[in-house]
Amino acid sequence: MSMDIPGGETDLSKLIAGMEAKLHDGEYVFLTFKNKVQLPEEEVIAMVKEEEGVTYVVSRDFANQSSYAYQFVASRITLEVHSSLEAVGLTAAFSNALARSGISCNVIAGYYHDHIFVDSRQASEAMTALKKLQLGKK
């Protein structure tokens, strides 16, 4: 069944110029389980199935309330530009900009936006690096 879904932008220069970075409130963590578990849908930001298990991204508050173990505490940044899934170079551009600032990133791409998870202690620096990229500054 074909659905009429709007396509995203593929032009890299337009994507970078239009990528407003939005820093979400709160902190996020990655949980991993050997098998899929039933978490409340409203708590799950993302889920990835791998051979070794299932990874969930949830708020740190939820993980703490549920006594789940985690290692990495992240801030979530969403690029408010509708990039096509076929766009070439956007992930490389922003991950390189972050790497030049010494910031690691974990990226989850949805249909409409890219979501970047960075160490929560570096959220401000990440926003600065992304803004510089958007404005064409080094």
Protein Blocks (a to p, Z undefined) as FASTA:
>chain_A
ZZddddddfblklmmmmmccdddedjddddddfbdcdddfklpmbdcddfkbccddddfk
lmmmnopacfbdcdddddfbdcdfkbghjlmmmmmmmmmnopacdddddfkbccddddfk
lmmmmmmmmmmmmnopZZ
